[in-house]
């Protein structure tokens, strides 16, 4: 995923329930965290920053405590 100029995009997908929305966001969080593990700080600082900001915002929206 190329995230140099990535902006936070408000989720506009329709969901059947709060649980469906939560499941979608949890899956997205796992994907972002997996991608974060693949990046090197010296080679990808902007991408890491953008992904971390997304993870923090999603966890705050879901009420999940950040580690």
N, C-alpha and C positions, 0 to 999 in steps of 0.2 A: 504494500500500500504506500503510495507516495503522499506524504502529508505536509510538504513544505508550505503550501498555501491553504491548507485545510482549515475550514472554519466550522465552528459548531453549528450543526444544522438541527433545527427543532424537529423533533420526530413528528411526522404528519401521517403515519400509517394508522389506519383504523384498527381497533382491537375489539375483540368480543368481550373482554373483561379485563379487570386490573391484573389478574393472574397472567393472562396472555401477554400483556404489555410488560410485566415484570420478567416473564420468561424470555421474551425477546431481548430485553436489556441485559439480562444476565448472560445470555449467549453472546451478545455483542461485547460485554465486558471480558468474558473468557477469551474471545478472539483478539481483542486489543492487548490483553495481558500476555497472550502467547506471542503476539507480534513484538511486543516490547522486549521479551526475552531474547529475540533474535538480533536486536540492534546493539551496536557498539557505540558507547558514549562519545568516543573521539571522532567517529565517522558520521554519526547521525544525531547530533545534539538537538537540532530543530524538530526532527521527527519524534524524538523521545519526549521533548517538551509538549508537543501537540497531543501526543497519545496520553501522556500523564494528565493533561488538562481535561481531556475527554473522559478519562477514567474517573477523575475526581468529581467532575460535574455529574456524571451518570450515577455514581455512588451516593452523592448528596441528594439527587432527585429521588433515588430509591430508598433513602434513609439507611444506607449501609455504612457502617463505620469503616473508614479508610485505615489500612494497615500501615 
